[in-house]
Amino acid sequence: MDAVVTAEDVVNHKPAPDTFLKAAEQMGLTADECVVFEDGQLGIKAAHNGGFDCIEVADGEFKKFYSV
């Protein structure tokens, strides 16, 4: 893994995009250069709030693609 960010690493938690933004920053990327894989609605909303495309994953399968 190129970056690991946990809830303890940010002040604002999902649905704020801080976790995803910090991970992108650690990898030297912008939101439009990333795709978030998420299994929960708060995470999907956080991805959207940060300007990230997002793929919803459930039961080991890709369920839906969300584009900003």
Contacts in CASP RR format, 6 or more apart in sequence:
PFRMAT RR
TARGET T0000
AUTHOR 0000-0000-0000
METHOD contacts of the structure
MODEL  1
MDAVVTAEDVVNHKPAPDTFLKAAEQMGLTADECVVFEDGQLGIKAAHNG
GFDCIEVADGEFKKFYSV
2 26 0 8 1.000
2 27 0 8 1.000
3 22 0 8 1.000
3 23 0 8 1.000
3 24 0 8 1.000
3 26 0 8 1.000
3 27 0 8 1.000
4 23 0 8 1.000
5 19 0 8 1.000
5 20 0 8 1.000
5 22 0 8 1.000
5 23 0 8 1.000
5 26 0 8 1.000
6 19 0 8 1.000
7 13 0 8 1.000
7 19 0 8 1.000
9 19 0 8 1.000
9 22 0 8 1.000
10 16 0 8 1.000
10 18 0 8 1.000
10 19 0 8 1.000
10 22 0 8 1.000
11 18 0 8 1.000
12 18 0 8 1.000
13 19 0 8 1.000
14 42 0 8 1.000
14 43 0 8 1.000
14 45 0 8 1.000
14 46 0 8 1.000
15 42 0 8 1.000
15 43 0 8 1.000
15 45 0 8 1.000
15 46 0 8 1.000
15 49 0 8 1.000
16 46 0 8 1.000
16 49 0 8 1.000
17 31 0 8 1.000
17 46 0 8 1.000
17 47 0 8 1.000
17 49 0 8 1.000
17 50 0 8 1.000
17 51 0 8 1.000
17 52 0 8 1.000
19 46 0 8 1.000
20 31 0 8 1.000
20 34 0 8 1.000
20 36 0 8 1.000
20 46 0 8 1.000
20 47 0 8 1.000
20 50 0 8 1.000
20 52 0 8 1.000
21 31 0 8 1.000
21 50 0 8 1.000
24 30 0 8 1.000
24 31 0 8 1.000
24 33 0 8 1.000
24 34 0 8 1.000
24 52 0 8 1.000
27 34 0 8 1.000
31 50 0 8 1.000
31 51 0 8 1.000
31 52 0 8 1.000
31 68 0 8 1.000
32 51 0 8 1.000
32 68 0 8 1.000
34 52 0 8 1.000
34 53 0 8 1.000
35 52 0 8 1.000
35 53 0 8 1.000
35 54 0 8 1.000
35 55 0 8 1.000
36 43 0 8 1.000
36 44 0 8 1.000
36 46 0 8 1.000
36 47 0 8 1.000
36 52 0 8 1.000
36 53 0 8 1.000
36 54 0 8 1.000
36 55 0 8 1.000
37 54 0 8 1.000
37 55 0 8 1.000
37 57 0 8 1.000
38 44 0 8 1.000
38 46 0 8 1.000
38 47 0 8 1.000
38 54 0 8 1.000
38 55 0 8 1.000
38 56 0 8 1.000
38 57 0 8 1.000
39 56 0 8 1.000
39 57 0 8 1.000
39 58 0 8 1.000
40 56 0 8 1.000
43 54 0 8 1.000
44 54 0 8 1.000
44 56 0 8 1.000
44 66 0 8 1.000
47 53 0 8 1.000
47 54 0 8 1.000
47 66 0 8 1.000
48 54 0 8 1.000
48 66 0 8 1.000
48 68 0 8 1.000
50 68 0 8 1.000
51 68 0 8 1.000
52 68 0 8 1.000
53 65 0 8 1.000
53 66 0 8 1.000
53 67 0 8 1.000
53 68 0 8 1.000
54 65 0 8 1.000
54 66 0 8 1.000
55 62 0 8 1.000
55 64 0 8 1.000
55 65 0 8 1.000
55 66 0 8 1.000
56 62 0 8 1.000
56 63 0 8 1.000
56 64 0 8 1.000
56 65 0 8 1.000
56 66 0 8 1.000
57 63 0 8 1.000
END
